[in-house]
Structures are given as C-alpha cells and as structure tokens.
Amino acid sequence: RNCDWSSDVCSSDLSCRSANSVMKAISIIKQDKNINTVITDVKMPGKSGLDLINIILEKFPERKFKMIIMTGHADLIESNYPNVDAIIKKPIDPFKLLEIL
C-alpha cells in the first residue's frame, strides 16, 4: 500500500512531532518531556540519525527513549547498533511500525 507512513501512524492515537534536522529534533525533545520514542532516518542533512541518537543519549541521560532507525540500505538492516531498539527498511510499512511501537 502506498501511503505517507507518518500520517498513518500519527492518526492512530499517537502524538507525533517531526524535525528536518538533528538540531531541530534535539530542540523539540528538550521542549517536550513527553517524547519517549525517536524514529530517525540514517541519512539526514548534516549529522546522521545515528548521531542524533548519540546526542539524545548524551543530553538526556535521565530520560528513556525507544530508538528506531529507518533505512533503505539493506546492509544496515542486518547491523547491530547499541542503543537502537529497531531498524526498519524503507519504504516504511506503517502497520509494521505500529507493531514495533
């Protein structure tokens, strides 16, 4: 099914916020103490999604987050990343993502 995964997931009783950069994501997480899940692409403008995860863990050690990475690179799907709860292959299946959440 072709769809915008974020609108499908966010319309399922979940509150979602989005950011187009690592710094914007950090700013949102700093402001909103209710955020407990981060879904990030490996490839982002500037810093990577893995950089984002490391920055979040460094800046907010007292908070617990579920970390999910999405990628179109098959070799990354099989990789094991510390601090990452799930790796999802693009294109994103919103139903699979909801199962993980």
Stockholm file with secondary structure:
# STOCKHOLM 1.0

chainA/1-101         RNCDWSSDVCSSDLSCRSANSVMKAISIIKQDKNINTVITDVKMPGKSGLDLINIILEKFPERKFKMIIMTGHADLIESNYPNVDAIIKKPIDPFKLLEIL
#=GR chainA/1-101 SS CCCCHHHHHHTSSCCCCCCSSHHHHHHHHHHCTTCCEEEEESCCSSSCHHHHHHHHHHHCTTSCCEEEEEESCHHHHTCCCTTCCEEEESSCCHHHHHHHC
#=GC SS_cons         CCCCHHHHHHTSSCCCCCCSSHHHHHHHHHHCTTCCEEEEESCCSSSCHHHHHHHHHHHCTTSCCEEEEEESCHHHHTCCCTTCCEEEESSCCHHHHHHHC
//
